[in-house]
Amino acid sequence: MKQSRISGFQWAMSIFVFFVLAYASPLILQDFQKASGLKPFVFMLNSLGPFIAAVVCLIVFKHKHEQLAGLKLTINLKVIERLLLALIIPMVIFISGMYMFNTYADSFILLQANDLSETIWTILIGHLLMAFFIEFGFRLYLFNLVESKMPHFFANVFVSFLYLIWDINTAFGMPYTMYSAIYVFAFSMIIGELIRGTGGRAIYIVTIFHATMTFARVFFFSEELGDVFSMKVLAYSTAGVAVVVVTLGVFFSIINYFRRKRQEKVAAPTAAQEDHVEERTDTHNDEVVTTEDDPVVPTNEKVVEPTNDVSTDTESANTQPINRNIHRH
């Protein structure tokens, strides 16, 4: 949990306004989908909703620098490590999904590029843009805001629940909706763990992971086997990987917590000893300065005190009577 100047009221209002705008704006944007000429599997205008909501909240509410603390463009070693994981984890999910297809469906048909009406590069660029707009709102803005008042794990659960409500697909019946909910929640929990401890340098990680997952889904759905079975396979594969990733993330965070506490205990006595030594040094310096200001009298020399002989003679002379001889003529 981070320290933030954002008040509790502004924190709650920002979350509320963001979610309302993110949920309501796609209802308007979807009417322009056909007019735009863009195919939904290439680019969906609904993905602009979280981005628009985040921009509005940044304009309306104060402390904009803290609200944008999750948007840092620098790269360090941890970011590179998480970028590799953002590419490896989707591969693990879809390899396990293919195994499930071959085991339980007796066949698996992966769509080829020739089966699509658009080029691979067009689809890839579209999914990268969609991933950026969605994750800018939910992870770079909302997650950073929620984490300022909550521990990371609970912030991840909270944001994943809101993302589930926003992204769940209810158009194909109850079984599909249930598997879609499992997939979306597990998907969001994995992203939350990937950005743990990155210090706001999450833009590359979340965009790559989100785009990789959605791009692979384009080739994963087969009309011959049915979309419900495909979503079921994706849901179970993603949920299994999410359990492993979240468990390892929480486990390592607990280890780091106790390690920091132990380092603080070791550092506390050392700091106290250093303060004590500094106090003694300051006291010694004060004594030296005071001694230098006072006059020093050598011990092997005698101090000659002035005698009162002159003053005594003067006093005796003053006390003697004055004889004056008066000569009379």
Secondary structure, DSSP 8 states (H G I E B T S, - for coil): -----S-HHHHHHHHHHHHHHHHHHHHHHGGGHHHHT--TTT--GGGHHHHHHHHHHHHHSS-HHHHTTTB-----HHHHHHHHHHHHHHHHHHHHHHHHHHHHSS------GGGSSS-HHHHHHHHHHHHHHHHIIIIIIIIHHHHTTS-HHHHHHHHHHHHHHHH---TT-HHHHHHHHHHHHHHHHHHHHHTTTSTTB-HHHHHHHHHHHHHHHHHH--TTT-HHHHHHHHHHHHHHHHHHHHHHHHHHHHHHHHHHHHHHHHHHHHHHHHHHHHHHHHHHHHHHHHHHHS----TTS------SHHHHHHHHHHHS---------
